[in-house]
Amino acid sequence: MPTLAAGSPKAARPRSWHRSTGLPRRPEALRGHQGQRGFTLLELLVVMAIVAIASAGVVLTLRDSSASDLERDAQRLAAVLESGRAQSRMQGTPVTWRAVPGGFALEGLNPPLPPQVWLSADTTLSAILREPAPGAPNASADRLNLGPEPILEAQAVVLAARSKPAIRLQLATDGLRPFALVPVGTALGTTQGATP
Protein backbone atom coordinates (compact mmCIF):
# COMPACT_ATOMS: atom_id res chain seq x y z
CA MET A 1 0.00 0.00 0.00
CA PRO A 2 1.48 3.33 -0.97
CA THR A 3 2.16 5.79 1.87
CA LEU A 4 3.29 9.35 2.06
CA ALA A 5 6.47 8.44 3.92
CA ALA A 6 9.82 9.41 2.48
CA GLY A 7 11.17 6.92 0.01
CA SER A 8 7.84 5.27 -0.73
CA PRO A 9 6.29 5.50 -4.14
CA LYS A 10 4.16 8.61 -4.66
CA ALA A 11 0.60 8.11 -3.81
CA ALA A 12 -2.27 10.16 -5.00
CA ARG A 13 -2.60 13.03 -2.61
CA PRO A 14 -5.96 14.00 -1.30
CA ARG A 15 -7.44 17.09 -2.87
CA SER A 16 -7.27 18.98 0.42
CA TRP A 17 -3.45 19.04 0.30
CA HIS A 18 -1.45 21.73 -1.43
CA ARG A 19 0.64 20.29 -4.28
CA SER A 20 3.78 22.41 -3.93
CA THR A 21 4.13 22.56 -0.11
CA GLY A 22 2.61 19.25 0.86
CA LEU A 23 0.61 20.96 3.61
CA PRO A 24 -3.12 20.66 4.07
CA ARG A 25 -5.12 23.34 2.33
CA ARG A 26 -7.22 25.74 4.34
CA PRO A 27 -10.90 25.65 3.66
CA GLU A 28 -12.11 28.42 1.39
CA ALA A 29 -14.01 30.15 4.21
CA LEU A 30 -10.83 30.58 6.30
CA ARG A 31 -8.57 31.62 3.46
CA GLY A 32 -9.95 35.16 3.01
CA HIS A 33 -9.24 37.35 0.04
CA GLN A 34 -5.63 37.18 -1.05
CA GLY A 35 -5.43 40.74 -2.48
CA GLN A 36 -6.89 42.60 0.52
CA ARG A 37 -4.73 43.65 3.45
CA GLY A 38 -5.79 45.55 6.60
CA PHE A 39 -4.81 46.56 10.10
CA THR A 40 -5.52 44.45 13.12
CA LEU A 41 -7.33 45.84 16.13
CA LEU A 42 -4.13 45.62 18.17
CA GLU A 43 -2.21 47.72 15.63
CA LEU A 44 -4.93 50.38 15.67
CA LEU A 45 -4.93 50.49 19.49
CA VAL A 46 -1.14 50.91 19.60
CA VAL A 47 -1.29 53.80 17.15
CA MET A 48 -4.11 55.46 19.12
CA ALA A 49 -2.11 55.12 22.36
CA ILE A 50 0.96 56.73 20.75
CA VAL A 51 -1.14 59.63 19.45
CA ALA A 52 -2.74 60.12 22.89
CA ILE A 53 0.64 60.19 24.66
CA ALA A 54 2.07 62.64 22.12
CA SER A 55 -0.98 64.90 22.48
CA ALA A 56 -0.67 64.90 26.28
CA GLY A 57 3.00 65.86 25.98
CA VAL A 58 2.17 68.77 23.71
CA VAL A 59 -0.55 70.03 26.06
CA LEU A 60 1.81 69.91 29.04
CA THR A 61 4.52 71.83 27.22
CA LEU A 62 2.05 74.51 26.18
CA ARG A 63 1.31 75.40 29.83
CA ASP A 64 2.05 79.05 30.56
CA SER A 65 5.67 79.04 31.69
CA SER A 66 5.34 82.46 33.38
CA ALA A 67 2.67 81.12 35.73
CA SER A 68 4.56 77.92 36.53
CA ASP A 69 7.85 79.79 37.09
CA LEU A 70 6.10 82.25 39.39
CA GLU A 71 4.47 79.41 41.33
CA ARG A 72 7.83 77.68 41.72
CA ASP A 73 9.40 80.90 43.05
CA ALA A 74 6.47 81.39 45.45
CA GLN A 75 6.79 77.86 46.83
CA ARG A 76 10.52 78.33 47.29
CA LEU A 77 9.95 81.67 49.03
CA ALA A 78 7.42 80.09 51.40
CA ALA A 79 10.01 77.49 52.37
CA VAL A 80 12.70 80.16 52.86
CA LEU A 81 10.39 82.31 55.01
CA GLU A 82 9.47 79.37 57.24
CA SER A 83 13.13 78.42 57.53
CA GLY A 84 13.92 82.01 58.54
CA ARG A 85 11.16 81.92 61.17
CA ALA A 86 12.51 78.67 62.62
CA GLN A 87 16.10 79.94 62.70
CA SER A 88 15.01 83.21 64.31
CA ARG A 89 13.25 81.34 67.12
CA MET A 90 16.15 78.94 67.53
CA GLN A 91 18.79 81.72 67.71
CA GLY A 92 16.57 84.13 69.64
CA THR A 93 17.46 87.00 67.29
CA PRO A 94 15.24 89.11 65.04
CA VAL A 95 15.34 87.99 61.41
CA THR A 96 13.86 90.05 58.60
CA TRP A 97 13.21 89.37 54.93
CA ARG A 98 13.55 92.10 52.34
CA ALA A 99 13.53 92.32 48.59
CA VAL A 100 16.72 93.21 46.74
CA PRO A 101 17.11 93.80 42.99
CA GLY A 102 16.62 90.44 41.30
CA GLY A 103 15.91 88.52 44.51
CA PHE A 104 15.69 88.74 48.30
CA ALA A 105 17.78 88.64 51.45
CA LEU A 106 17.36 87.32 54.99
CA GLU A 107 18.98 89.60 57.52
CA GLY A 108 19.85 88.84 61.13
CA LEU A 109 20.94 85.24 60.68
CA ASN A 110 24.14 84.01 62.22
CA PRO A 111 26.09 83.24 60.04
CA PRO A 112 24.71 85.73 57.50
CA LEU A 113 23.52 84.48 54.14
CA PRO A 114 24.21 86.24 50.83
CA PRO A 115 21.21 87.64 48.93
CA GLN A 116 19.31 84.99 46.96
CA VAL A 117 18.14 85.42 43.37
CA TRP A 118 14.74 84.41 42.03
CA LEU A 119 14.69 81.12 40.15
CA SER A 120 13.12 82.92 37.19
CA ALA A 121 14.37 86.29 35.95
CA ASP A 122 10.71 87.10 35.20
CA THR A 123 9.72 87.09 38.91
CA THR A 124 9.44 90.39 40.75
CA LEU A 125 8.05 91.65 44.05
CA SER A 126 4.71 93.39 43.60
CA ALA A 127 3.87 94.32 47.21
CA ILE A 128 4.54 93.65 50.88
CA LEU A 129 1.40 93.75 53.01
CA ARG A 130 1.52 94.03 56.79
CA GLU A 131 -1.00 94.35 59.55
CA PRO A 132 0.88 95.26 62.76
CA ALA A 133 -0.27 93.44 65.87
CA PRO A 134 -1.77 95.66 68.59
CA GLY A 135 1.00 97.03 70.78
CA ALA A 136 3.74 95.79 68.45
CA PRO A 137 6.49 98.22 67.47
CA ASN A 138 5.98 99.82 64.06
CA ALA A 139 8.14 97.89 61.60
CA SER A 140 9.43 98.94 58.23
CA ALA A 141 6.93 98.54 55.37
CA ASP A 142 9.51 97.08 52.98
CA ARG A 143 10.45 94.12 55.20
CA LEU A 144 8.84 91.07 56.73
CA ASN A 145 9.51 90.32 60.39
CA LEU A 146 10.21 86.60 60.88
CA GLY A 147 10.75 86.46 64.62
CA PRO A 148 11.97 85.58 67.22
CA GLU A 149 8.43 85.88 68.63
CA PRO A 150 6.39 82.72 68.02
CA ILE A 151 3.31 84.73 67.02
CA LEU A 152 3.87 87.42 64.41
CA GLU A 153 1.69 90.09 62.83
CA ALA A 154 -0.30 89.16 59.74
CA GLN A 155 1.92 89.64 56.68
CA ALA A 156 1.89 88.89 52.98
CA VAL A 157 4.12 89.10 49.94
CA VAL A 158 2.69 89.48 46.44
CA LEU A 159 4.85 88.24 43.57
CA ALA A 160 4.24 89.06 39.92
CA ALA A 161 5.63 88.14 36.52
CA ARG A 162 7.41 91.03 34.78
CA SER A 163 6.28 89.92 31.33
CA LYS A 164 2.64 89.48 32.42
CA PRO A 165 1.85 91.72 35.42
CA ALA A 166 -1.67 90.29 35.62
CA ILE A 167 -0.19 86.98 36.79
CA ARG A 168 0.30 87.40 40.53
CA LEU A 169 0.59 85.12 43.55
CA GLN A 170 0.20 86.00 47.22
CA LEU A 171 2.06 84.32 50.09
CA ALA A 172 0.53 85.12 53.45
CA THR A 173 0.52 84.21 57.13
CA ASP A 174 -1.89 85.16 59.87
CA GLY A 175 1.08 85.26 62.26
CA LEU A 176 0.47 81.81 63.67
CA ARG A 177 0.24 79.54 60.65
CA PRO A 178 3.08 79.10 58.15
CA PHE A 179 3.37 81.20 54.99
CA ALA A 180 1.15 79.71 52.29
CA LEU A 181 -0.23 80.54 48.86
CA VAL A 182 -3.60 82.31 49.14
CA PRO A 183 -5.77 83.95 46.47
CA VAL A 184 -4.52 87.44 45.61
CA GLY A 185 -6.48 90.03 47.55
CA THR A 186 -7.21 87.77 50.54
CA ALA A 187 -7.56 89.88 53.67
CA LEU A 188 -4.59 89.67 56.01
CA GLY A 189 -5.10 87.41 58.98
CA THR A 190 -7.27 84.95 57.04
CA THR A 191 -5.32 82.07 55.55
CA GLN A 192 -8.22 79.60 55.50
CA GLY A 193 -8.08 77.46 52.38
CA ALA A 194 -4.40 78.25 51.88
CA THR A 195 -2.17 75.79 50.09
CA PRO A 196 1.20 75.28 51.78
N, C-alpha and C positions, 0 to 999 in steps of 0.2 A: 504494500500500500504506500503510495507516495506521501511524503510528509514535507513540511516546510523547513525542516532542519537543514543545516549547512551540509553540503555534500550529497544530499539526496536529489533524485531527479525532480525537475520543476513540476510542481502540480498546478493545476488550475487554481488560481487565486479567487477567493470569493469577490463578488462585485463591490463589497463594502470596503475593500482595501485599495489604497492608492498604489498605482503601478510603479511610480518612480521611487517612492520612499519606503514602500513596504509597510506603512503604518495604516491603521484603520482610518477610513474616511469619516468625517463628521457628518452627521445628518444635515440635510439642506436647511432645516429650521435653525440650527445652531451656527451655521457658517456665516450668515450675515452677508452684506453686500461688500464685495471685494474693493470697489472703487471709492467707497465712502469712508472718511476718517473723521473722528471727532475727539472732544475732550472728555475725560472722565470727570465724575463729580469731585473726586479728590483733587484733581488738578485745578479745577475751578475754585475750590475752597482755599487752596494754597495761594492762588493769585489774589483772591479777595482779602485774605489775611495780610499779605504783603502790602497791598494798597491801603488797608486800614492802618497799619503800623506807620507807613510813610506819611499818611495824612495826619495822624496824631503828632508825629514829629514836627511837621510843618506848623501846625497850630501852636505847639509849645514854643517854637522859636519865634513866632510872630507876637508873643506877649510883649507888652510895652516894657522895654528895658529900663526906662526912666523910673517907672513905678516900682519895679522889682529891685533896682539898685537903691532907691530911696528906702524901701522897706528893709533891705539888708543893713543899711546904715543905721536905721532906727533901732533895729533889734540889737545891733552891736552897741549902740549908745546906751540902750537900757541896761545891758550887761555891765558896761563900764560904770554907769551911775550907781548901780547896786554894789559893785565892787568897791567904789569910792566910799559909799555909805558904810559898808562893813569895815573897811580899813580905818575910817575916821573913828568909829566906835571902838575898834580894837586899840588904836593908838591914843585915843582920848584927845585928839587934836582936831580943830576945825579944818574941814576939807571943802573946797569950792570947785565948781566946774564953770568954765567960761569958754566962750567961742573965740577962736583966733582965726586969722585968714587961712582958709583952706582946711580948717579942722577945729580942734578943741584942746583944752588943757585942764588937767586936774592939779590944783594948787593946794599945798599944805601937807602933802604926803612926805613921809620920811622912809626911804630916800625919794627925792623928787623924780618925777617922770618927765621926759621931754614931751612937747606938744604932739598930739596924734593927728593924722590927716584922715579925712573922710575916705572911705573905700572907693567912692565914685567922685570924680571931679565935678559932677553935675549937682551934688548935694550942697545945700547951703542952709544956714540958720535963718528962719523966718521971724521967730519971736521967742522971747522968754516971758512966761507968765508966772506971776507970783501972787500969793495971797498971804500976807504976813499973819502969823498967829497972834492972838491978842496978848499984849505985853511983851512980845518978842522985839528985840532991837531991829531997827529999820535996816535992811540989808540992801546991797547994791542991786539995781534992776537988771544989770547985764550978767549976773552970775546966779548959779544955783548953789544953795547951801546944802551940803551933804552930811553934816553932823558936827560934833559927836553926839548930839542929843538923839535919843531913840525915836522921838516923835518930832517931825519937822513940819514946817508950814506947807500948805498945798502949793505945788509948783508944776510947771509944764514947760516943755520945749516943743516948738513947732518947726519941723524941717520941711524944706521945699526943694523942688528940682529947678535948677537955673533955667533949663531949656523949656520947661513947662511949669510956670509958677502956679498953675491951678492944681497941680499934683502936690498935696501937702499931707504930712502925717504928724500927729501930736502924741508925744510921750508925756504922761502925767502921773503924779502921785498925790494922794490925799494927805500925805505926811506920815501915814502909818503903813500903808501897803507899798509894795515895790513899784518902781516905774514900769508902766505898761502902755501899749498902744491903745489909744481911745479915739473915738471919732473927733475930727477937728471941730472945735467950737464947744466941746463938752465943758460944762462949768467946772471950775477948780473945786477940788474937794469931793468930787463924785467920780469914782473910777469903777462904778458898777458896770459889768459887761466888758471890762477891759481884757485884752489878750496879752499875756506876758510875753 
